[in-house]
Amino acid sequence: MTINKFQGKTKEEAIEKARSEFGSGAVIMNVKEVKPKGLFRAFKSSTYEVTAAMEERESFASQLHNMPKNTEKGHGAINLAADEKIEIPRQEKKPAPAPLVPAGTKRNHVPAEESESKLEQRLEDLSDRLEKTLGAAPKEDRKENRKENRKEKVLQEPSSEELNFVRILYNTLVKNEVNEKYVNQILDEIEKFMRRGSSVDTILSNVYQKLILRFGQPRTIDLSGEKPNVVFFIGPTGVGKTTTIAKIASKYKVEYERKVAFITADTYRIAATEQLAVYANILDAPMEIVYSPEDLNAAIAKFEDYDLVFVDTAGFSHKNESQRGDIKNLLEGGDSKYRRETYLVLSATTKYRDLLEIVDIYHEIADYKLIFTKLDETTAYGNLLNVKLYSGADLSYATNGQNVPDDIEVFDTQKIVKQLLGGNS
């Protein structure tokens, strides 16, 4: 992986420089305004600094190619450098099975107490060291390093401490319910660069980067096109679709002063219609109830001058084929002249196997982005990564409570990755 920083007078100029050097597969990780300093700062203009990355292996480049290229539409850029200390949990000091390490790596043994004490000491002030590790080296240095790496074809065997640290990372990710298949994929990539003398900071920062890149840039509601943007919310029962709609609508209505309207097709539950009507009344926004695709088109036509039209659909069991067909007909029956987006709402507390069935079923209905709810009701976030990688869908929002409109945010990739690695959010 190659990481570099680019500067320009505008964000667009800096991003263009990044893509000129790295190509269309460049991943924009952070966009930062650099304000002038010094005595004469009042006479100077701000510049912009863009951090971009390029994965050098073809197997991973295909994933980067599918990542969003327009960072201006996002609500927050991803920064690969941790902004606080990440603490890897201490391992219990008792006999344990053979260490879990990447396939093909020779196992060495090291006393647990000695290893843990060294790791704790070397993990102190990790944020500062990660910043240094991720800081862009001069272009000439990067080229020279790549030449040296190509010359050194025979990898040296990692030390016992390094292998033990990899084992701890492995166990931490699995404990947080990341699928072992994805953990092994990451560690297989890490194994390729590991040599004797690789610091635990280097290993950790590379795992951190791999996780950040796999989550990708969150993609949120697009307001750049013609009005109205019709936004459908689909998902199983009990995941909080109606409350999530209210939270997002409140943000756009109050904070961004956009005109919003509501449509509900959830006529299976009277309570759902009443709940959305209460939110619509509070926001002073119109609401329509529809029973068919024809009703949907007529309702949207009434809101042609609105920025956003939020459509609440009926939740159903992913095993209910009849209701599944109704939702599919509703989405496919919408007039194609209107812009549309679809969001699949999932609960972070749902079992992994059920999540896989759900995303498969809903892929038959529509292409979608992912919203995860109830993050406050779980302490294991591995399924967020599992479902993202399994479905290939973009992440968007996450909710962590019932309060409207406060308990929602654009998916915070850095926070989730730190929690997966055993740190505090």
C-alpha positions, 0 to 999 in steps of 0.5 A: 500500500502506498499512502501520500498527502497532496496539497492544493489551493482548493479541495478539488485541486488537491484531490485531482493531484492525488488521482493524477499520481495514483490513478482512478483507483485512489482512495481519498481518506482524509480532506483537511483544511490547512489554515495559515500560521504566523504573523502575516496569516491574515494576508494568506489563504487556506490550503487543503491537504488530501491523504490518499492511498493506493493498494499495490496488489491486484487482488485488493485493487479490485475492492478499491475500484468499487469505492466511491470517488466523489468525496464531496458528497460524504459527510466526513472523510476517513482518516487512517491515523488513529486519533487516540490510544488503542489498547489490545486486551490482555490475554488471560494468563492460563494454558491456551491452545496453540497460537492462531497465526497466519497459515504457513507461519512457523510457530515460536513460543514466548512466555505470556507474561514477557510478551504482554508486558512488552506489548503494553509498553510498546503500545503506549502513545500509539496514536503518535506513532501511527501518525508517524507511520502513516505520514507520507514519505518523500516520493524519492524515498518511497520509490527507493523503498519499493526497489529495496523490497523487490530486491529482498525476495527471501522473507526473514522469519518473524520473531516470537513477539511479532507472531504472538502479537498477530495471535492477539490481534487474531483472537481480538477480531474473532472475539468481536465476531469478525468472520474468521475468513475475513480475519485470515484474509487480512492477516495473509496480507500482513504476513507478506510484509512481515520480517524479523524486526517489524514493530508491533506498531507497524503490524497494528497500523497495517491491520488498522488500514486494511480494516478502514479500507474494507469498510470503505467511505460511507455513502449518504443521501444524495441531494445533488440532482433534480427534485425530488429524491425518493428515498425508500427504506426496506428491512425486516420487522423490528429493526427500527425503520420508522424511527430511523426515517424520522431521525434522518428527516429531522436532520435534513429538515432542521439542520439543512432546511430541506423540504421533506415529505413522507409516504408510508406503504406499511399498511400491515401495522396501524401503529406504524402509520400512526407513528410516522404521522406523529413525526410528520406532524412534529416536523410540519411535513405532509404525509401520504398513505399508499397501497399500490405502485399507482398510489405511490406515483400519485403521491410522489407527484404531489411532492415534486417540488420537495427535496426529499420524499421518504418512503416507509415500507412494511417490515416482513420476515425474509422467509415471507415470499408474499410480502417480499413480492409486494415490496418488490412490486412497489419499488419496481412500479415507481415512475423511473423519471424520479430519482431514487435511493434504497436503504436496507435497515438492519439491526446490529443485534441480529444473528450472523446467519440471519443477516446473510439470508436477509441481505441475499433476499433483499438483493433480489428486491433492489440495490441498496445501501446499509443502515445499521441500528441498535449499536447501543445494544451490542458490544460486538461489531464484527457483523458490521464488517461481515455484512458489508463485505458479504453484500458488497453494499455501501455503508451509510448511517448508524443509530445508537438509541431511540432519541429523535433526532439525536441518536443517529450519525454517518457511519463512523468507520474509525470508531468501529475499527478501533472497537474491533481492535479492542480499543475504546470508541 
